[in-house]
């Protein structure tokens, strides 16, 4: 499976909204001088948890959702 096919599978499984949130999270971290890769978030449980926490506290509020919403 090519990397593009794998990313397409991620999009199907996670949903485009989550993929968009990951992209925004990566950009957010870059503004703080932290470099992280998409694959780190997808494949490392600790990084996924950091993303999930950020999404609840920052992303969902910014996009008009409650802290529990997806």
PDB file of N, CA, C, O and CB in Angstrom:
ATOM      1  N   UNK A   1       0.853  -1.176   0.000  1.00  0.00           N
ATOM      2  CA  UNK A   1       0.000   0.000   0.000  1.00  0.00           C
ATOM      3  C   UNK A   1       0.896   1.235   0.000  1.00  0.00           C
ATOM      4  O   UNK A   1       1.838   1.341   0.786  1.00  0.00           O
ATOM      5  CB  UNK A   1      -0.969   0.000   1.229  1.00  0.00           C
ATOM      6  N   UNK A   2       0.586   2.155  -0.889  1.00  0.00           N
ATOM      7  CA  UNK A   2       1.366   3.391  -0.948  1.00  0.00           C
ATOM      8  C   UNK A   2       0.982   4.300   0.217  1.00  0.00           C
ATOM      9  O   UNK A   2      -0.049   4.110   0.863  1.00  0.00           O
ATOM     10  CB  UNK A   2       1.146   4.118  -2.301  1.00  0.00           C
ATOM     11  N   UNK A   3       1.816   5.266   0.462  1.00  0.00           N
ATOM     12  CA  UNK A   3       1.547   6.206   1.550  1.00  0.00           C
ATOM     13  C   UNK A   3       0.266   7.007   1.281  1.00  0.00           C
ATOM     14  O   UNK A   3      -0.480   7.315   2.210  1.00  0.00           O
ATOM     15  CB  UNK A   3       2.741   7.160   1.738  1.00  0.00           C
ATOM     16  N   UNK A   4       0.017   7.338   0.024  1.00  0.00           N
ATOM     17  CA  UNK A   4      -1.209   8.069  -0.305  1.00  0.00           C
ATOM     18  C   UNK A   4      -2.446   7.214  -0.065  1.00  0.00           C
ATOM     19  O   UNK A   4      -3.468   7.715   0.402  1.00  0.00           O
ATOM     20  CB  UNK A   4      -1.175   8.537  -1.760  1.00  0.00           C
ATOM     21  N   UNK A   5      -2.359   5.938  -0.378  1.00  0.00           N
ATOM     22  CA  UNK A   5      -3.477   5.035  -0.110  1.00  0.00           C
ATOM     23  C   UNK A   5      -3.697   4.898   1.396  1.00  0.00           C
ATOM     24  O   UNK A   5      -4.832   4.858   1.871  1.00  0.00           O
ATOM     25  CB  UNK A   5      -3.221   3.648  -0.744  1.00  0.00           C
ATOM     26  N   UNK A   6      -2.601   4.829   2.127  1.00  0.00           N
ATOM     27  CA  UNK A   6      -2.700   4.717   3.578  1.00  0.00           C
ATOM     28  C   UNK A   6      -3.360   5.967   4.168  1.00  0.00           C
ATOM     29  O   UNK A   6      -4.223   5.854   5.039  1.00  0.00           O
ATOM     30  CB  UNK A   6      -1.305   4.502   4.199  1.00  0.00           C
ATOM     31  N   UNK A   7      -2.967   7.148   3.706  1.00  0.00           N
ATOM     32  CA  UNK A   7      -3.569   8.379   4.191  1.00  0.00           C
ATOM     33  C   UNK A   7      -5.050   8.457   3.808  1.00  0.00           C
ATOM     34  O   UNK A   7      -5.861   8.979   4.572  1.00  0.00           O
ATOM     35  CB  UNK A   7      -2.814   9.590   3.638  1.00  0.00           C
ATOM     36  N   UNK A   8      -5.397   7.949   2.649  1.00  0.00           N
ATOM     37  CA  UNK A   8      -6.800   7.904   2.237  1.00  0.00           C
ATOM     38  C   UNK A   8      -7.601   7.016   3.189  1.00  0.00           C
ATOM     39  O   UNK A   8      -8.736   7.337   3.540  1.00  0.00           O
ATOM     40  CB  UNK A   8      -6.927   7.388   0.785  1.00  0.00           C
ATOM     41  N   UNK A   9      -7.007   5.909   3.599  1.00  0.00           N
ATOM     42  CA  UNK A   9      -7.664   5.025   4.571  1.00  0.00           C
ATOM     43  C   UNK A   9      -7.854   5.744   5.908  1.00  0.00           C
ATOM     44  O   UNK A   9      -8.892   5.600   6.554  1.00  0.00           O
ATOM     45  CB  UNK A   9      -6.838   3.730   4.773  1.00  0.00           C
ATOM     46  N   UNK A  10      -6.854   6.512   6.316  1.00  0.00           N
ATOM     47  CA  UNK A  10      -6.983   7.290   7.556  1.00  0.00           C
ATOM     48  C   UNK A  10      -8.164   8.241   7.459  1.00  0.00           C
ATOM     49  O   UNK A  10      -8.955   8.371   8.393  1.00  0.00           O
ATOM     50  CB  UNK A  10      -5.686   8.080   7.850  1.00  0.00           C
ATOM     51  N   UNK A  11      -8.270   8.901   6.314  1.00  0.00           N
ATOM     52  CA  UNK A  11      -9.358   9.849   6.112  1.00  0.00           C
ATOM     53  C   UNK A  11     -10.722   9.163   6.202  1.00  0.00           C
ATOM     54  O   UNK A  11     -11.663   9.700   6.785  1.00  0.00           O
ATOM     55  CB  UNK A  11      -9.207  10.542   4.760  1.00  0.00           C
ATOM     56  N   UNK A  12     -10.809   7.990   5.625  1.00  0.00           N
ATOM     57  CA  UNK A  12     -12.076   7.238   5.684  1.00  0.00           C
ATOM     58  C   UNK A  12     -12.386   6.817   7.117  1.00  0.00           C
ATOM     59  O   UNK A  12     -13.527   6.914   7.569  1.00  0.00           O
ATOM     60  CB  UNK A  12     -12.015   5.993   4.768  1.00  0.00           C
ATOM     61  N   UNK A  13     -11.370   6.351   7.821  1.00  0.00           N
ATOM     62  CA  UNK A  13     -11.561   5.833   9.177  1.00  0.00           C
ATOM     63  C   UNK A  13     -11.792   6.965  10.190  1.00  0.00           C
ATOM     64  O   UNK A  13     -12.701   6.889  11.016  1.00  0.00           O
ATOM     65  CB  UNK A  13     -10.344   4.996   9.596  1.00  0.00           C
ATOM     66  N   UNK A  14     -10.971   8.002  10.119  1.00  0.00           N
ATOM     67  CA  UNK A  14     -11.037   9.079  11.107  1.00  0.00           C
ATOM     68  C   UNK A  14     -12.018  10.179  10.735  1.00  0.00           C
ATOM     69  O   UNK A  14     -12.568  10.851  11.608  1.00  0.00           O
ATOM     70  CB  UNK A  14      -9.678   9.674  11.296  1.00  0.00           C
ATOM     71  N   UNK A  15     -12.232  10.360   9.455  1.00  0.00           N
ATOM     72  CA  UNK A  15     -13.087  11.439   8.972  1.00  0.00           C
ATOM     73  C   UNK A  15     -12.249  12.651   8.606  1.00  0.00           C
ATOM     74  O   UNK A  15     -11.207  12.912   9.207  1.00  0.00           O
ATOM     75  CB  UNK A  15     -14.136  11.815  10.028  1.00  0.00           C
ATOM     76  N   UNK A  16     -12.716  13.375   7.623  1.00  0.00           N
ATOM     77  CA  UNK A  16     -11.967  14.525   7.137  1.00  0.00           C
ATOM     78  C   UNK A  16     -11.819  15.603   8.193  1.00  0.00           C
ATOM     79  O   UNK A  16     -10.804  16.299   8.222  1.00  0.00           O
ATOM     80  CB  UNK A  16     -12.636  15.100   5.919  1.00  0.00           C
ATOM     81  N   UNK A  17     -12.797  15.753   9.052  1.00  0.00           N
ATOM     82  CA  UNK A  17     -12.715  16.766  10.104  1.00  0.00           C
ATOM     83  C   UNK A  17     -11.533  16.501  11.038  1.00  0.00           C
ATOM     84  O   UNK A  17     -10.839  17.434  11.442  1.00  0.00           O
ATOM     85  CB  UNK A  17     -14.020  16.805  10.907  1.00  0.00           C
ATOM     86  N   UNK A  18     -11.308  15.252  11.376  1.00  0.00           N
ATOM     87  CA  UNK A  18     -10.171  14.905  12.231  1.00  0.00           C
ATOM     88  C   UNK A  18      -8.858  15.135  11.501  1.00  0.00           C
ATOM     89  O   UNK A  18      -7.899  15.633  12.091  1.00  0.00           O
ATOM     90  CB  UNK A  18     -10.268  13.445  12.694  1.00  0.00           C
ATOM     91  N   UNK A  19      -8.806  14.780  10.234  1.00  0.00           N
ATOM     92  CA  UNK A  19      -7.598  15.015   9.441  1.00  0.00           C
ATOM     93  C   UNK A  19      -7.304  16.514   9.388  1.00  0.00           C
ATOM     94  O   UNK A  19      -6.151  16.924   9.518  1.00  0.00           O
ATOM     95  CB  UNK A  19      -7.757  14.435   8.005  1.00  0.00           C
ATOM     96  N   UNK A  20      -8.324  17.320   9.200  1.00  0.00           N
ATOM     97  CA  UNK A  20      -8.151  18.777   9.187  1.00  0.00           C
ATOM     98  C   UNK A  20      -7.658  19.282  10.547  1.00  0.00           C
ATOM     99  O   UNK A  20      -6.803  20.166  10.613  1.00  0.00           O
ATOM    100  CB  UNK A  20      -9.477  19.473   8.812  1.00  0.00           C
ATOM    101  N   UNK A  21      -8.195  18.721  11.619  1.00  0.00           N
ATOM    102  CA  UNK A  21      -7.781  19.116  12.971  1.00  0.00           C
ATOM    103  C   UNK A  21      -6.315  18.751  13.203  1.00  0.00           C
ATOM    104  O   UNK A  21      -5.582  19.516  13.829  1.00  0.00           O
ATOM    105  CB  UNK A  21      -8.679  18.438  14.038  1.00  0.00           C
ATOM    106  N   UNK A  22      -5.883  17.600  12.709  1.00  0.00           N
ATOM    107  CA  UNK A  22      -4.482  17.206  12.845  1.00  0.00           C
ATOM    108  C   UNK A  22      -3.587  18.211  12.133  1.00  0.00           C
ATOM    109  O   UNK A  22      -2.553  18.617  12.664  1.00  0.00           O
ATOM    110  CB  UNK A  22      -4.255  15.786  12.282  1.00  0.00           C
ATOM    111  N   UNK A  23      -3.978  18.602  10.954  1.00  0.00           N
ATOM    112  CA  UNK A  23      -3.201  19.586  10.196  1.00  0.00           C
ATOM    113  C   UNK A  23      -3.098  20.907  10.963  1.00  0.00           C
ATOM    114  O   UNK A  23      -2.026  21.508  11.034  1.00  0.00           O
ATOM    115  CB  UNK A  23      -3.838  19.823   8.812  1.00  0.00           C
ATOM    116  N   UNK A  24      -4.198  21.342  11.523  1.00  0.00           N
ATOM    117  CA  UNK A  24      -4.187  22.588  12.292  1.00  0.00           C
ATOM    118  C   UNK A  24      -3.341  22.441  13.556  1.00  0.00           C
ATOM    119  O   UNK A  24      -2.652  23.384  13.947  1.00  0.00           O
ATOM    120  CB  UNK A  24      -5.623  23.003  12.662  1.00  0.00           C
ATOM    121  N   UNK A  25      -3.383  21.283  14.193  1.00  0.00           N
ATOM    122  CA  UNK A  25      -2.572  21.007  15.383  1.00  0.00           C
ATOM    123  C   UNK A  25      -1.086  21.081  15.042  1.00  0.00           C
ATOM    124  O   UNK A  25      -0.307  21.666  15.793  1.00  0.00           O
ATOM    125  CB  UNK A  25      -2.918  19.619  15.970  1.00  0.00           C
ATOM    126  N   UNK A  26      -0.694  20.498  13.927  1.00  0.00           N
ATOM    127  CA  UNK A  26       0.703  20.538  13.498  1.00  0.00           C
ATOM    128  C   UNK A  26       1.136  21.991  13.275  1.00  0.00           C
ATOM    129  O   UNK A  26       2.226  22.386  13.687  1.00  0.00           O
ATOM    130  CB  UNK A  26       0.904  19.702  12.204  1.00  0.00           C
ATOM    131  N   UNK A  27       0.293  22.772  12.631  1.00  0.00           N
ATOM    132  CA  UNK A  27       0.595  24.194  12.407  1.00  0.00           C
ATOM    133  C   UNK A  27       0.684  24.957  13.725  1.00  0.00           C
ATOM    134  O   UNK A  27       1.562  25.802  13.900  1.00  0.00           O
ATOM    135  CB  UNK A  27      -0.473  24.834  11.507  1.00  0.00           C
ATOM    136  N   UNK A  28      -0.218  24.660  14.643  1.00  0.00           N
ATOM    137  CA  UNK A  28      -0.214  25.285  15.963  1.00  0.00           C
ATOM    138  C   UNK A  28       1.101  25.016  16.681  1.00  0.00           C
ATOM    139  O   UNK A  28       1.704  25.930  17.243  1.00  0.00           O
ATOM    140  CB  UNK A  28      -1.393  24.775  16.806  1.00  0.00           C
ATOM    141  N   UNK A  29       1.550  23.759  16.663  1.00  0.00           N
ATOM    142  CA  UNK A  29       2.806  23.416  17.320  1.00  0.00           C
ATOM    143  C   UNK A  29       3.995  24.096  16.654  1.00  0.00           C
ATOM    144  O   UNK A  29       4.936  24.507  17.333  1.00  0.00           O
ATOM    145  CB  UNK A  29       3.003  21.911  17.319  1.00  0.00           C
ATOM    146  N   UNK A  30       3.958  24.215  15.338  1.00  0.00           N
ATOM    147  CA  UNK A  30       5.050  24.885  14.618  1.00  0.00           C
ATOM    148  C   UNK A  30       5.199  26.336  15.069  1.00  0.00           C
ATOM    149  O   UNK A  30       6.316  26.850  15.126  1.00  0.00           O
ATOM    150  CB  UNK A  30       4.804  24.831  13.099  1.00  0.00           C
ATOM    151  N   UNK A  31       4.087  27.004  15.392  1.00  0.00           N
ATOM    152  CA  UNK A  31       4.164  28.389  15.863  1.00  0.00           C
ATOM    153  C   UNK A  31       4.853  28.463  17.220  1.00  0.00           C
ATOM    154  O   UNK A  31       5.352  29.520  17.607  1.00  0.00           O
ATOM    155  CB  UNK A  31       2.759  29.007  15.950  1.00  0.00           C
ATOM    156  N   UNK A  32       4.882  27.369  17.929  1.00  0.00           N
ATOM    157  CA  UNK A  32       5.542  27.298  19.228  1.00  0.00           C
ATOM    158  C   UNK A  32       6.948  26.714  19.117  1.00  0.00           C
ATOM    159  O   UNK A  32       7.613  26.485  20.128  1.00  0.00           O
ATOM    160  CB  UNK A  32       4.711  26.465  20.192  1.00  0.00           C
ATOM    161  N   UNK A  33       7.396  26.475  17.885  1.00  0.00           N
ATOM    162  CA  UNK A  33       8.736  25.943  17.665  1.00  0.00           C
ATOM    163  C   UNK A  33       8.845  24.442  17.838  1.00  0.00           C
ATOM    164  O   UNK A  33       9.945  23.905  17.964  1.00  0.00           O
ATOM    165  CB  UNK A  33       9.685  26.602  18.585  1.00  0.00           C
ATOM    166  N   UNK A  34       7.707  23.762  17.845  1.00  0.00           N
ATOM    167  CA  UNK A  34       7.682  22.305  18.009  1.00  0.00           C
ATOM    168  C   UNK A  34       7.374  21.684  16.658  1.00  0.00           C
ATOM    169  O   UNK A  34       6.364  22.001  16.030  1.00  0.00           O
ATOM    170  CB  UNK A  34       6.628  21.863  19.084  1.00  0.00           C
ATOM    171  N   UNK A  35       8.249  20.804  16.223  1.00  0.00           N
ATOM    172  CA  UNK A  35       8.057  20.130  14.947  1.00  0.00           C
ATOM    173  C   UNK A  35       7.603  18.703  15.223  1.00  0.00           C
ATOM    174  O   UNK A  35       8.270  17.953  15.936  1.00  0.00           O
ATOM    175  CB  UNK A  35       9.362  20.151  14.091  1.00  0.00           C
ATOM    176  N   UNK A  36       6.467  18.340  14.655  1.00  0.00           N
ATOM    177  CA  UNK A  36       5.921  16.995  14.796  1.00  0.00           C
ATOM    178  C   UNK A  36       5.369  16.569  13.440  1.00  0.00           C
ATOM    179  O   UNK A  36       4.902  17.399  12.659  1.00  0.00           O
ATOM    180  CB  UNK A  36       4.812  16.938  15.907  1.00  0.00           C
ATOM    181  N   UNK A  37       5.425  15.316  13.181  1.00  0.00           N
ATOM    182  CA  UNK A  37       4.949  14.782  11.911  1.00  0.00           C
ATOM    183  C   UNK A  37       3.553  14.190  12.059  1.00  0.00           C
ATOM    184  O   UNK A  37       3.154  13.762  13.143  1.00  0.00           O
ATOM    185  CB  UNK A  37       5.918  13.724  11.379  1.00  0.00           C
ATOM    186  N   UNK A  38       2.829  14.175  10.967  1.00  0.00           N
ATOM    187  CA  UNK A  38       1.513  13.531  10.921  1.00  0.00           C
ATOM    188  C   UNK A  38       1.612  12.092  11.420  1.00  0.00           C
ATOM    189  O   UNK A  38       0.781  11.640  12.208  1.00  0.00           O
ATOM    190  CB  UNK A  38       0.937  13.563   9.485  1.00  0.00           C
ATOM    191  N   UNK A  39       2.629  11.384  10.958  1.00  0.00           N
ATOM    192  CA  UNK A  39       2.780   9.976  11.334  1.00  0.00           C
ATOM    193  C   UNK A  39       3.020   9.810  12.835  1.00  0.00           C
ATOM    194  O   UNK A  39       2.623   8.798  13.412  1.00  0.00           O
ATOM    195  CB  UNK A  39       3.933   9.346  10.553  1.00  0.00           C
ATOM    196  N   UNK A  40       3.663  10.791  13.476  1.00  0.00           N
ATOM    197  CA  UNK A  40       3.851  10.723  14.929  1.00  0.00           C
ATOM    198  C   UNK A  40       2.503  10.719  15.638  1.00  0.00           C
ATOM    199  O   UNK A  40       2.296   9.969  16.591  1.00  0.00           O
ATOM    200  CB  UNK A  40       4.712  11.905  15.426  1.00  0.00           C
ATOM    201  N   UNK A  41       1.601  11.550  15.174  1.00  0.00           N
ATOM    202  CA  UNK A  41       0.282  11.653  15.804  1.00  0.00           C
ATOM    203  C   UNK A  41      -0.528  10.390  15.556  1.00  0.00           C
ATOM    204  O   UNK A  41      -1.198   9.889  16.460  1.00  0.00           O
ATOM    205  CB  UNK A  41      -0.478  12.883  15.277  1.00  0.00           C
ATOM    206  N   UNK A  42      -0.471   9.882  14.353  1.00  0.00           N
ATOM    207  CA  UNK A  42      -1.262   8.708  13.990  1.00  0.00           C
ATOM    208  C   UNK A  42      -0.752   7.430  14.661  1.00  0.00           C
ATOM    209  O   UNK A  42      -1.548   6.600  15.102  1.00  0.00           O
ATOM    210  CB  UNK A  42      -1.258   8.531  12.483  1.00  0.00           C
ATOM    211  N   UNK A  43       0.554   7.274  14.739  1.00  0.00           N
ATOM    212  CA  UNK A  43       1.115   5.986  15.163  1.00  0.00           C
ATOM    213  C   UNK A  43       1.663   5.949  16.585  1.00  0.00           C
ATOM    214  O   UNK A  43       2.004   4.874  17.078  1.00  0.00           O
ATOM    215  CB  UNK A  43       2.197   5.604  14.235  1.00  0.00           C
ATOM    216  N   UNK A  44       1.754   7.079  17.248  1.00  0.00           N
ATOM    217  CA  UNK A  44       2.276   7.096  18.619  1.00  0.00           C
ATOM    218  C   UNK A  44       1.157   7.485  19.580  1.00  0.00           C
ATOM    219  O   UNK A  44       0.616   8.590  19.521  1.00  0.00           O
ATOM    220  CB  UNK A  44       3.480   8.081  18.750  1.00  0.00           C
ATOM    221  N   UNK A  45       0.828   6.553  20.459  1.00  0.00           N
ATOM    222  CA  UNK A  45      -0.304   6.754  21.370  1.00  0.00           C
ATOM    223  C   UNK A  45      -0.165   8.034  22.197  1.00  0.00           C
ATOM    224  O   UNK A  45      -1.140   8.762  22.380  1.00  0.00           O
ATOM    225  CB  UNK A  45      -0.440   5.556  22.302  1.00  0.00           C
ATOM    226  N   UNK A  46       1.025   8.304  22.689  1.00  0.00           N
ATOM    227  CA  UNK A  46       1.243   9.490  23.514  1.00  0.00           C
ATOM    228  C   UNK A  46       0.982  10.768  22.714  1.00  0.00           C
ATOM    229  O   UNK A  46       0.366  11.705  23.222  1.00  0.00           O
ATOM    230  CB  UNK A  46       2.676   9.496  24.074  1.00  0.00           C
ATOM    231  N   UNK A  47       1.447  10.805  21.474  1.00  0.00           N
ATOM    232  CA  UNK A  47       1.212  11.979  20.635  1.00  0.00           C
ATOM    233  C   UNK A  47      -0.257  12.115  20.254  1.00  0.00           C
ATOM    234  O   UNK A  47      -0.780  13.227  20.179  1.00  0.00           O
ATOM    235  CB  UNK A  47       2.067  11.906  19.379  1.00  0.00           C
ATOM    236  N   UNK A  48      -0.927  10.984  20.013  1.00  0.00           N
ATOM    237  CA  UNK A  48      -2.355  11.025  19.710  1.00  0.00           C
ATOM    238  C   UNK A  48      -3.118  11.611  20.902  1.00  0.00           C
ATOM    239  O   UNK A  48      -4.043  12.403  20.721  1.00  0.00           O
ATOM    240  CB  UNK A  48      -2.885   9.605  19.363  1.00  0.00           C
ATOM    241  N   UNK A  49      -2.731  11.221  22.113  1.00  0.00           N
ATOM    242  CA  UNK A  49      -3.409  11.722  23.304  1.00  0.00           C
ATOM    243  C   UNK A  49      -3.208  13.226  23.457  1.00  0.00           C
ATOM    244  O   UNK A  49      -4.135  13.944  23.831  1.00  0.00           O
ATOM    245  CB  UNK A  49      -2.904  10.994  24.551  1.00  0.00           C
ATOM    246  N   UNK A  50      -1.990  13.706  23.166  1.00  0.00           N
ATOM    247  CA  UNK A  50      -1.743  15.144  23.215  1.00  0.00           C
ATOM    248  C   UNK A  50      -2.637  15.873  22.203  1.00  0.00           C
ATOM    249  O   UNK A  50      -3.208  16.921  22.504  1.00  0.00           O
ATOM    250  CB  UNK A  50      -0.251  15.448  22.936  1.00  0.00           C
ATOM    251  N   UNK A  51      -2.745  15.300  21.004  1.00  0.00           N
ATOM    252  CA  UNK A  51      -3.614  15.883  19.977  1.00  0.00           C
ATOM    253  C   UNK A  51      -5.063  15.889  20.456  1.00  0.00           C
ATOM    254  O   UNK A  51      -5.752  16.903  20.339  1.00  0.00           O
ATOM    255  CB  UNK A  51      -3.491  15.102  18.647  1.00  0.00           C
ATOM    256  N   UNK A  52      -5.525  14.766  20.991  1.00  0.00           N
ATOM    257  CA  UNK A  52      -6.914  14.657  21.442  1.00  0.00           C
ATOM    258  C   UNK A  52      -7.216  15.686  22.538  1.00  0.00           C
ATOM    259  O   UNK A  52      -8.286  16.294  22.542  1.00  0.00           O
ATOM    260  CB  UNK A  52      -7.199  13.231  21.959  1.00  0.00           C
ATOM    261  N   UNK A  53      -6.283  15.877  23.452  1.00  0.00           N
ATOM    262  CA  UNK A  53      -6.472  16.873  24.513  1.00  0.00           C
ATOM    263  C   UNK A  53      -6.527  18.282  23.940  1.00  0.00           C
ATOM    264  O   UNK A  53      -7.374  19.083  24.337  1.00  0.00           O
ATOM    265  CB  UNK A  53      -5.346  16.775  25.548  1.00  0.00           C
ATOM    266  N   UNK A  54      -5.625  18.589  23.007  1.00  0.00           N
ATOM    267  CA  UNK A  54      -5.628  19.901  22.344  1.00  0.00           C
ATOM    268  C   UNK A  54      -6.942  20.109  21.609  1.00  0.00           C
ATOM    269  O   UNK A  54      -7.526  21.192  21.651  1.00  0.00           O
ATOM    270  CB  UNK A  54      -4.438  20.028  21.362  1.00  0.00           C
ATOM    271  N   UNK A  55      -7.394  19.073  20.942  1.00  0.00           N
ATOM    272  CA  UNK A  55      -8.640  19.196  20.172  1.00  0.00           C
ATOM    273  C   UNK A  55      -9.813  19.531  21.083  1.00  0.00           C
ATOM    274  O   UNK A  55     -10.649  20.367  20.739  1.00  0.00           O
ATOM    275  CB  UNK A  55      -8.929  17.895  19.402  1.00  0.00           C
ATOM    276  N   UNK A  56      -9.878  18.890  22.233  1.00  0.00           N
ATOM    277  CA  UNK A  56     -10.966  19.171  23.176  1.00  0.00           C
ATOM    278  C   UNK A  56     -10.884  20.584  23.727  1.00  0.00           C
ATOM    279  O   UNK A  56     -11.901  21.265  23.861  1.00  0.00           O
ATOM    280  CB  UNK A  56     -10.941  18.172  24.324  1.00  0.00           C
ATOM    281  N   UNK A  57      -9.672  21.026  24.044  1.00  0.00           N
ATOM    282  CA  UNK A  57      -9.501  22.314  24.716  1.00  0.00           C
ATOM    283  C   UNK A  57      -9.425  23.503  23.770  1.00  0.00           C
ATOM    284  O   UNK A  57      -9.842  24.601  24.139  1.00  0.00           O
ATOM    285  CB  UNK A  57      -8.268  22.278  25.548  1.00  0.00           C
ATOM    286  N   UNK A  58      -8.907  23.318  22.567  1.00  0.00           N
ATOM    287  CA  UNK A  58      -8.667  24.446  21.677  1.00  0.00           C
ATOM    288  C   UNK A  58      -9.491  24.355  20.401  1.00  0.00           C
ATOM    289  O   UNK A  58     -10.281  25.251  20.106  1.00  0.00           O
ATOM    290  CB  UNK A  58      -7.201  24.530  21.333  1.00  0.00           C
ATOM    291  N   UNK A  59      -9.314  23.296  19.657  1.00  0.00           N
ATOM    292  CA  UNK A  59      -9.904  23.178  18.327  1.00  0.00           C
ATOM    293  C   UNK A  59     -11.429  23.198  18.363  1.00  0.00           C
ATOM    294  O   UNK A  59     -12.053  23.945  17.609  1.00  0.00           O
ATOM    295  CB  UNK A  59      -9.428  21.907  17.664  1.00  0.00           C
ATOM    296  N   UNK A  60     -12.030  22.395  19.222  1.00  0.00           N
ATOM    297  CA  UNK A  60     -13.491  22.321  19.263  1.00  0.00           C
ATOM    298  C   UNK A  60     -14.113  23.652  19.677  1.00  0.00           C
ATOM    299  O   UNK A  60     -15.146  24.051  19.140  1.00  0.00           O
ATOM    300  CB  UNK A  60     -13.935  21.223  20.222  1.00  0.00           C
ATOM    301  N   UNK A  61     -13.492  24.328  20.618  1.00  0.00           N
ATOM    302  CA  UNK A  61     -14.018  25.618  21.047  1.00  0.00           C
ATOM    303  C   UNK A  61     -13.899  26.632  19.914  1.00  0.00           C
ATOM    304  O   UNK A  61     -14.827  27.397  19.652  1.00  0.00           O
ATOM    305  CB  UNK A  61     -13.277  26.120  22.305  1.00  0.00           C
ATOM    306  N   UNK A  62     -12.752  26.630  19.249  1.00  0.00           N
ATOM    307  CA  UNK A  62     -12.513  27.556  18.133  1.00  0.00           C
ATOM    308  C   UNK A  62     -13.523  27.328  17.005  1.00  0.00           C
ATOM    309  O   UNK A  62     -13.895  28.269  16.303  1.00  0.00           O
ATOM    310  CB  UNK A  62     -11.074  27.393  17.595  1.00  0.00           C
ATOM    311  N   UNK A  63     -13.963  26.084  16.832  1.00  0.00           N
ATOM    312  CA  UNK A  63     -14.869  25.748  15.746  1.00  0.00           C
ATOM    313  C   UNK A  63     -16.316  25.598  16.215  1.00  0.00           C
ATOM    314  O   UNK A  63     -17.129  24.968  15.539  1.00  0.00           O
ATOM    315  CB  UNK A  63     -14.414  24.475  15.080  1.00  0.00           C
ATOM    316  N   UNK A  64     -16.637  26.182  17.380  1.00  0.00           N
ATOM    317  CA  UNK A  64     -18.003  26.269  17.848  1.00  0.00           C
ATOM    318  C   UNK A  64     -18.601  24.981  18.367  1.00  0.00           C
ATOM    319  O   UNK A  64     -19.806  24.760  18.253  1.00  0.00           O
ATOM    320  CB  UNK A  64     -18.832  26.764  16.777  1.00  0.00           C
ATOM    321  N   UNK A  65     -17.760  24.126  18.940  1.00  0.00           N
ATOM    322  CA  UNK A  65     -18.261  22.875  19.498  1.00  0.00           C
ATOM    323  C   UNK A  65     -17.951  22.842  20.976  1.00  0.00           C
ATOM    324  O   UNK A  65     -17.009  23.486  21.440  1.00  0.00           O
ATOM    325  CB  UNK A  65     -17.648  21.649  18.780  1.00  0.00           C
ATOM    326  N   UNK A  66     -18.740  22.096  21.707  1.00  0.00           N
ATOM    327  CA  UNK A  66     -18.458  21.889  23.110  1.00  0.00           C
ATOM    328  C   UNK A  66     -17.228  21.039  23.292  1.00  0.00           C
ATOM    329  O   UNK A  66     -16.756  20.424  22.336  1.00  0.00           O
ATOM    330  CB  UNK A  66     -19.635  21.255  23.801  1.00  0.00           C
ATOM    331  N   UNK A  67     -16.703  20.991  24.488  1.00  0.00           N
ATOM    332  CA  UNK A  67     -15.473  20.241  24.735  1.00  0.00           C
ATOM    333  C   UNK A  67     -15.651  18.736  24.567  1.00  0.00           C
ATOM    334  O   UNK A  67     -14.664  18.013  24.435  1.00  0.00           O
ATOM    335  CB  UNK A  67     -14.968  20.534  26.122  1.00  0.00           C
ATOM    336  N   UNK A  68     -16.896  18.251  24.569  1.00  0.00           N
ATOM    337  CA  UNK A  68     -17.127  16.827  24.409  1.00  0.00           C
ATOM    338  C   UNK A  68     -17.439  16.449  22.965  1.00  0.00           C
ATOM    339  O   UNK A  68     -17.418  15.266  22.623  1.00  0.00           O
ATOM    340  CB  UNK A  68     -18.252  16.388  25.308  1.00  0.00           C
ATOM    341  N   UNK A  69     -17.723  17.412  22.130  1.00  0.00           N
ATOM    342  CA  UNK A  69     -18.156  17.135  20.769  1.00  0.00           C
ATOM    343  C   UNK A  69     -17.048  16.729  19.839  1.00  0.00           C
ATOM    344  O   UNK A  69     -15.886  17.085  20.035  1.00  0.00           O
ATOM    345  CB  UNK A  69     -18.830  18.311  20.218  1.00  0.00           C
ATOM    346  N   UNK A  70     -17.419  15.977  18.822  1.00  0.00           N
ATOM    347  CA  UNK A  70     -16.497  15.625  17.745  1.00  0.00           C
ATOM    348  C   UNK A  70     -17.067  16.108  16.454  1.00  0.00           C
ATOM    349  O   UNK A  70     -16.457  15.922  15.401  1.00  0.00           O
ATOM    350  CB  UNK A  70     -16.233  14.112  17.687  1.00  0.00           C
TER     351      UNK A  70
END
